[in-house]
Amino acid sequence: MSGAHRRAGARRRWPTVAAGGLRWPTRGPRRPAGTSGGSRQPSAAAGGVRWPVGAVRGARWPVGVALAALLAAGAVLLPVPVLRVPAGLGLVLALPGLGAVGPLRPRLSTMERVALVPLLSIAVPVLGGIGFYAAGARLTAPVWAVLTTVVTLAGCGTHLALVARAPRTVGAQRPAGPVPARRRPGDADGDGPRPAAQRVLRAVVPAVLTIALLGGAGAVALRAARAGSVQHYTALSITPVGSAEALDRSVRITVSCNESGPTGYTLRVTGADGYATRRSARLAPGDSRTWQLSVPGAGRITAQLYTGDRHTPYRSVFLAGG
């Protein structure tokens, strides 16, 4: 066979080789001259090298959610109501749940994702609010923004870590023959009690979280109702004793404590001619203390009550002179 016939036969056989198991792209660059067909590796477009594409696709979700959370947090802190309202709704109702659901996406159905996103998002401010309330912190817009953003970023970071640790095979070929259907978690596969345990966990964990949320919210509501129905205060009174026409007169000063806990008091009494005296006491809720003092008969008597280290009077009363 001549060289021309051999070249024609090679051209006729090339489509048959391209339709075989090598899976080269039909519209790609021609092979360089002198290159052996068996030494080439499949291209990424043909599905041979898949892990870089999968890594990029797997990182799109957490990176996008993290960027959205940062933008929303910045919008909440801006004094622009048009931006603050939608950004705040996103941080409360969507973004924390999207960040938490990200690592579980392959194991959840579409309905489960749709249901878990708002539930997990609302759980973050509820549980965080309970914790801040118990710690005595003020619940302000920056606090809510930082809380929801940190939780969202934590979920996105976990998702990225799982994507980076996922095993991948470079240059792996797709096996010949039909691809078996992927089984979902919880399907009966003959592995013993594992599927049943997974079903129990998936049913019990949401119920436990719901009970915890309702219980915490109820406890906070009861505590707030009790705190709102009880008014804490301190009473201070001054009354004259005996005749007010004498050169010296007596007054009775009473301090009654109805605060939420033991309170330290400092009483300062001033009057005419440079009169000044000071008394101190620490009273428990429901206790009272009375002092009877001799004060100048003329001029006005002023009693000022201080609590703790405060430099301004907490209560102040006066008694006119004769």
Salt bridges, closest charged atoms under 4 A:
GLU112 OE2 - ARG202 NH2 2.49
